[in-house]
């Protein structure tokens, strides 16, 4: 974001095995857009800079301005690279290189290689022209960078017809589009594709997204009460702090999604897939999760009061320090593998018998 509240344009670049080049907002479309956004979802996710930066199938995310170095890190200057693609090429195969800062300093091309993901990008500086901060895309980079990354130039901030928000967006191609902060209540997004799209801080009350493809989409702090995501693919999505209260999400796929601090009170999640989700401090009060797949899910300090988990698969799930008071269990698979350490209202040892009942039972009486 700029100091004035606006946004800098951002460019997405995909390197080998695809041709290395920049894609303007107008050119970013079709099957190529799908390939780029899909690759973003499947990137290796390093947990720290010491684990090494990506070197295979690298996707470059670029924003105007000099890179802001993370605290305690440094960069090294390479003067031989005369273009940004050449600068990226030097960094690409180097596991110690997380980003490049390319600019022209007093008419001389300057390529700086960063050993850690940058914290953001600065506005243009005196004596430096066309500065570009370009990072290797990864989950670590996404968290570290304070500003818009990905295809953030799209959506309402640019005149890109493909990414304009309307009431009828059925079956459209909105991969990588930016709808951040927009008011899209009641919009019909059914069967549309929004792989890698951004809906963070948007208002999506009554949003219709049945059978849509929203893999890797961003829903941070989104207001989506009473929305409909039935049978949508939201795997790898970022839903931290999102509000899905009373939403209809039957059969939705949320595998590997980030649901920390999200609100799904009263939501219908029957037969939903929540495998390996991070639901720390999320709220599922009175949610209907009948037949849901919760294998390997982490619900540390989450709230499940009155939730229905009849016929759910909870193999390897963790409800550590969660509140499961009044949660309804029955015909539950993997009940004996669940971690209830410190959980409030945790089932008694005899509660496993609930898995043998033909109707929902409450182990708390």
C-alpha positions, 0 to 999 in steps of 0.5 A: 500500500502507498502512504496515500492509501492506494496500491502499487501495481504488481507483476507476476512472472513464471520461470522455467520450464515456462518462458521467463517474461513479465505478464501485464494485467491485460495479458494475464489470462487464459490457460497460462493464468491457470498454470501460474495460479495453480503453481502458486498453490503447490509451491514448497512451503519453507518454515524459515529462511534457513530452510532455503529458498525455492529453486525449482519452478520458481514464481516471481512476484514483483512490486515497484520500489526498493526491497525493504530488508528484514531486520538483521539481514543483508544483501549483496550487489551484483553489477553484471546483470543488466536486466531484471530477468538476468538478475532473477536468473542469478538468484533463481538457482541459489537457495540462499537467495530469496529476492532480488532488488533491481534498479538503475543507479546513476545509469548503471544497472544494479542487481541486489540479492537478498538472503531473506524474504523482504519486509516490503518495498519502498517508493521510488528514491532519488537517483534510482529509477525503475526500482523493482523488488522481486521475490520468490513466491512461497508461504514464508515470503507471503507472510513476511512481505508487508504489502500487496503481492501476487496478481494484486494489480487486478480487480478494482484497482485497474481497468481490467475487464476480466477482473471487474466485480459484477452481480453475475460472475457465474462460470467466469475466469477470475484466477488471480484477480484482486477483489480486496475490500470490495462490497460484493454481497449477493454476487453470484460466483457459482461455478466460477474459477478464482484460483489465487484470487484475493477477497481479503477484507471484502464484504461477501454477505450472501455470496453465492459460490457453489461449485466454484474453484477457489484454491489458494484464494485469500479470505483474510478478515472477509465478512461472508455471513450466510454465504454459500460455498457448497461443493466449492474447492477452497483447499490451501485458502487463507481464511484467517479471521474470516467470518463464515457464520451461518454459511452453507458449505456442504461438501466444501473442500478446505484441505490445508486451509488456514482457518485460525481465528475464523468464525464458522458458528452455525455453518453447515459443513456436512460432508466437508473436507477439513483435512490438515486445516489449521483452525487454531482459535477458530469458532465452530459453535453449533456448526453441523459437521455431520460426515466431515473429514477432519483427519489431521486437523488442528483445532488448538483452543478452538470452540466447538460448543454444541457442534455436531460431528456425527459420522465425522472422521477425526483420525489424528485430529487435535482439539488441544485446549479446545472447548468441546462442551456439548459437542455431539459425537456418534459413529465417529471414526478415529475417536481413540486417536484424537488429542483432547489434552486440556480440552474443556468438556472433553469426552470421557473414556467411555465416550468412544462407545458413541461410535457404535450408536446408530444415532447421534449421542452426547457422551456428556449426558 
